[in-house]
Amino acid sequence: LIWCGIPIVIVLLVRMFLFGFYVIPSGSMLETLQIGDHLLVNKFLYGLRNPFNDDYLIRGVEPKVGDIIVFRYPKDRSLDYIKRIVGVPGDTLEMRNKVLYRNGVEPLIMIPGRDNWGPISVPADKFFALGDNRDDSADSRFWGFLDRNDIRGKAWRIYWSADGLSNIRLNRIGRAVE
């Protein structure tokens, strides 16, 4: 009987510390991620967490510009959101005529946005995250900076992709999230 419980314990440990699963519910990350993409999220890359209080047991690598991350939505911490990091601590960001500038330079990851704002400076242990589909994304422009402790993990691979039951997108399965 004890042998039956071992696989369950292993799955629970993997889910708690190593990988999470996330489904794309909206078009805020189009064209990078499609509605109905199912993602495997690397939870240990940014650090190993205590599963009872979310404090870091060990901090991993720092999130960087371009990372697509899953995080607790600052306005409702019971929800997880997914966005791309465009600003890290110490960066100065500005949007002019739908072009995002990071530290005065147009970033390599440039997707048109809808605002003119800034310049703003990203504080320590905070990040600025935007959806790739900027004209249809609730992101840091609306709820402010993202706390490092609210980042759950980095989107890693698409393990399933479907638009309903009849349109399975086989060409997306196994694709890295970038």
C-alpha positions in Angstrom: 0.0 0.0 0.0 2.9 2.4 0.7 4.1 1.9 -2.8 0.9 3.4 -4.2 1.5 6.7 -2.3 5.1 7.2 -3.5 4.1 8.4 -7.0 1.6 10.8 -5.5 4.2 12.2 -3.2 6.6 12.6 -6.1 4.0 14.4 -8.2 3.1 16.7 -5.3 6.8 17.6 -4.7 7.4 18.3 -8.4 4.3 20.6 -8.5 5.3 22.4 -5.3 8.9 23.0 -6.1 9.8 22.5 -9.7 7.1 23.0 -12.3 3.7 24.6 -12.5 1.0 24.5 -15.2 -0.7 27.5 -16.7 -3.4 27.9 -19.4 -3.5 31.1 -21.5 -7.1 32.5 -21.0 -6.8 35.8 -23.0 -5.2 37.5 -25.9 -2.9 39.7 -23.9 0.2 37.8 -25.1 -0.7 37.4 -28.8 1.0 36.5 -31.1 3.7 34.9 -28.8 1.1 32.9 -26.9 -2.3 31.8 -28.2 -5.5 31.5 -26.2 -5.7 27.8 -25.2 -1.9 27.3 -25.0 -1.0 25.2 -21.9 2.3 26.0 -20.5 4.9 24.3 -18.3 6.3 26.9 -15.9 9.8 26.6 -14.4 9.2 27.4 -10.7 12.7 26.8 -9.4 14.7 29.0 -11.8 14.2 32.1 -9.7 14.5 30.3 -6.4 13.3 27.5 -4.2 10.3 28.6 -2.0 8.8 27.5 1.2 5.4 26.1 0.1 3.6 27.3 3.2 4.5 31.0 3.1 6.2 31.6 -0.2 9.4 33.0 1.4 12.6 32.0 -0.5 14.6 29.2 0.9 17.2 29.8 -1.8 17.1 32.6 -4.3 17.9 31.6 -7.8 18.8 33.7 -10.9 17.3 37.2 -11.2 14.5 37.6 -13.7 15.7 39.5 -16.8 14.3 41.6 -19.6 12.5 39.4 -22.1 11.5 36.7 -19.6 7.9 35.6 -19.9 6.7 35.1 -16.3 3.7 33.9 -14.4 3.0 35.9 -11.3 0.3 36.8 -8.7 -1.8 39.6 -10.1 -1.2 42.6 -7.7 -4.9 43.6 -7.7 -6.2 40.1 -6.8 -3.5 37.8 -5.5 -5.7 34.7 -5.9 -5.2 35.1 -9.7 -2.1 34.3 -11.8 -1.2 36.4 -14.8 1.4 36.1 -17.5 3.4 38.9 -19.0 6.9 39.8 -20.4 9.4 41.6 -18.2 10.5 44.9 -19.9 12.1 46.6 -17.0 14.3 45.4 -14.1 15.6 47.2 -11.0 17.5 50.3 -11.9 16.0 50.6 -15.5 14.4 53.8 -16.7 11.4 53.2 -19.0 9.5 55.5 -21.3 6.9 55.0 -23.9 6.9 57.6 -26.8 4.6 57.3 -29.8 3.9 53.6 -29.1 7.6 52.8 -28.8 9.1 51.5 -25.5 12.5 52.9 -24.6 14.6 51.2 -21.9 17.4 53.3 -20.5 17.0 55.7 -23.5 17.4 52.9 -26.1 14.6 51.2 -28.1 14.6 47.6 -26.7 15.3 44.5 -28.7 11.9 43.3 -27.7 9.7 46.0 -29.1 6.0 45.5 -29.5 3.9 48.7 -30.1 2.0 49.9 -27.1 -0.8 52.4 -26.7 0.5 55.1 -24.4 2.9 57.9 -24.0 4.3 57.9 -20.5 7.4 58.2 -18.4 10.2 58.3 -17.8 9.9 56.1 -14.7 12.6 54.3 -12.8 12.2 50.7 -11.7 12.9 50.4 -7.9 14.9 47.6 -6.2 13.2 44.2 -6.1 10.5 45.4 -8.5 9.9 44.7 -12.2 7.8 46.2 -15.0 5.8 43.8 -17.1 3.8 44.3 -20.2 1.7 42.0 -22.4 3.0 41.5 -26.0 -0.5 42.5 -27.3 -0.2 45.9 -25.6 -3.4 47.3 -26.9 -5.3 44.5 -25.2 -3.3 43.9 -21.9 -3.8 44.8 -18.3 -0.2 45.2 -17.2 2.2 47.3 -15.2 1.0 50.5 -16.9 -2.3 50.0 -15.0 -1.3 48.3 -11.7 2.3 49.4 -11.2 5.5 47.6 -10.5 5.6 43.9 -9.8 7.2 42.6 -6.6 10.0 40.0 -7.0 8.2 37.8 -4.4 5.1 37.6 -6.5 6.8 36.0 -9.5 5.8 32.3 -9.6 8.1 31.2 -12.4 9.3 31.5 -16.0 7.1 30.1 -18.8 9.2 27.3 -20.4 7.3 25.1 -22.8 3.9 24.7 -24.5 2.8 21.1 -23.6 -0.7 21.4 -25.2 -2.4 23.9 -27.6 -5.9 23.9 -28.7 -8.7 26.3 -29.7 -11.6 24.2 -28.5 -11.9 20.5 -29.0 -11.8 20.5 -32.8 -8.7 22.7 -33.4 -5.6 21.1 -31.8 -2.5 23.1 -32.8 0.1 20.2 -33.1 2.7 22.6 -34.5 2.8 24.5 -31.1 3.2 21.4 -28.8 6.7 21.2 -27.3 7.7 24.7 -28.5 9.8 26.8 -26.2 8.2 30.0 -24.8 10.3 33.0 -25.9 
